[in-house]
Amino acid sequence: MTKISWIRELWLDLQDPHHVAHFQEMCGVHGSFSRSPGAGGGGELDRTRTHNNGSISGGSETKGSVVSEGGEGQKLTSQTLRRIGASTTTSSTTTTTTTEGETENPSTNGTVLTNATGEGVATGGVKPHSTVKPLRKNSLTGDAGHEFRIENRLLYYLFTLATELGNESFYITFFPFLMWNLDAFVGRRVVMVWVWVMYLGQCTKDLVGWQRPASPPVVKVEMFYNSEYSMPSTHAMSGTALPFSLFFLTYGRWEYPFPIGLGLALTWTVLVCVSRIYMGMHSILDVVVGFLYTVLILLVILPSLDAVDGFYLTCRYAPLVIVLVHLGLGLFSFTLDTWSTSRGDTAQILGTGAGMALASHVNHLLGLLPDPGPEQLPLPVTPLGAGLLALMGVRLALGVLVLLATRAVMKKVTIALVCRLIGVSSADVRAARQNMGVELPYRYIVYGAVGFNVIFLVPLLFSHTRLS
């Protein structure tokens, strides 16, 4: 075998959804699947068959293939865990679990979710009452997924927490906490890294256009991002960029041992990356490429942070450049003709980055959140006493309430305003938000305001309430 052939085989093998399913089964995740009456074989999936972004449509199945259940995965046995393309066929005895007949709203970007109907029978001894539903259905597409069984609750909660490290609920608390309680200097630069890494990752996903791991055999523990493309994993990219940019920006600036900083960064990255395989959202290849892609981006971005941050703070034309750059990146990158969570997330990231950069410029002019001088470095790690913890908690709680209020008010005002300007009905908010002319301005404006208030309004509030 030549070196090129070996690399190609490895590349294809790392895409194999059966590896994902096998890992899920080892972690105690068991799904159910339906088989067409009289179908034979072991449910082997053909690489050339259309996956419809991770869910195989029942209408496109051939005889002997596995019927999709809207993102629900097949419970694999040791007999069916084998590589795609194997020349032998192993028969296995299977039972099925079906749900009450309903058809989900078809999600766009190629995903078609189809439920099976019939009498419910437990798979592998699974009792119906012992199953759980996938996490976080998509409120716009209506994709809710189907039930599966969890045997290891500890791993379930661990990886659920780990995957949240790449979701909005984490970002809206993590970045503010970093700005308000730790180091605004580091916070600004981490946000810059996050914006570029996530922007490049989302754009690459849409350019490559690879589907999510096929279900079955994969169990979809999470459904929220199932309508997005898969390569590379932007959760893996964020889970690599945030901890390692924090580590490189703080080591030497704060006083802490090198092994502790490196160990925490590695733990964060590994947990997030592995959680995406556990959730059934990515193949091993998606996660590996996401990690390596981020390392390459960090090698380019980290050395340029001083120059970019200095420009944002001091140049008189910085506000104009910030707005034009962030808007331009969005306008030149959105090429999809159907709705996807990727498009909205990209606009949200760019809006947040623009808002924070604008607020940093204003803060510099007004003298808010000043950076420590060189004579104050390295910064000592202050012992966490009860008083300090209480102060940090009050800041975070008060500040996040302001951000949530900002988001709620801006959403209500912006969606109605944008719909009126472009002539789209705002009666059905779900349908309106899937219109690119509504979604992009809405996301930019709302999250631009949230990002601005993280660095300007909330610190100003702290200074007036003696919480600084």
Secondary structure by P-SEA (a helix, b strand, c coil): ccaaaaaaaaaaaaacaaaaaaaaaaabbbbbbcccccccccccccccccccccccccccccccbbbbcccbbbbccccccccccccbbbbbbbcccccccccccccccbbbbbbbbcbbbbcccccccccccccccccccccbbbbbbbccaaaaaaaaaaaacccaaaaacaaaaaaccccaaaaaaaaaaaaaaaaaaaaaaaaacccccccccccccccccccccccccaaaaaaaaaaaaaaaaccccccccaaaaaaaaaaaaaaaaaaaaaaccccaaaaaaaaaaaaaaaaccccaaaaaaaaaccccaaaaaaaaaaaaaaaaccccccccaaaaaaaaaaaaaaaaaaaaaaaaaacccccccccccccccccccaaaaaaaaaaaaaaaaaaaaaaaaaaaaaaaaaaaaaccccccaaaaaaccccaaaaaaaaaaaaaaaaccaaaaaaaaaccc
